[in-house]
Amino acid sequence: MNTITLKTNIKCNGCIEKVTPHLDGEARIEKWEVDTKNPNKPLTITTDNFSETEIINLLEKAGFKGEKM
């Protein structure tokens, strides 16, 4: 398992609700969480074979941005 952490613009529970179907719908994501209290709003994903680029693209489809920390 790999853990990938990205800085995001996911700011609140409403944002989390919007991105949840996109992240939960991806079978290669084992687990994910966003720390909205941290100024960087890090998204941490546990996956076997999902790249940072693929995650960033998935976030963009949900209307959010992700970048390397």
Residue pairs with C-beta under 8 A, 6 or more apart in sequence:
1 30
1 46
1 47
1 48
2 46
2 47
2 48
2 50
3 44
3 45
3 46
4 44
4 45
4 47
4 50
4 52
4 55
5 42
5 43
5 44
5 45
5 69
6 42
6 43
6 45
6 52
6 55
6 56
6 59
6 66
6 67
6 68
6 69
7 40
7 41
7 42
7 66
7 67
7 68
7 69
8 34
8 40
8 41
8 42
8 43
8 59
8 64
8 65
8 66
8 67
9 15
9 41
9 64
9 65
10 16
10 19
10 34
10 36
10 41
10 43
10 64
11 36
11 41
12 36
13 36
15 34
15 36
15 64
16 34
16 36
18 62
18 63
18 64
19 34
19 59
19 62
19 63
19 64
21 62
22 58
22 59
22 61
22 62
23 29
23 32
23 45
23 58
23 62
26 50
26 58
28 47
28 48
28 49
28 50
29 45
29 46
29 47
29 50
30 46
30 47
30 48
31 45
31 46
32 43
32 44
32 45
32 46
33 43
33 44
34 41
34 42
34 43
34 44
35 41
35 42
35 44
40 69
42 69
43 55
43 59
43 66
45 55
52 68
55 66
56 65
56 66
56 67
59 65
59 66
60 66
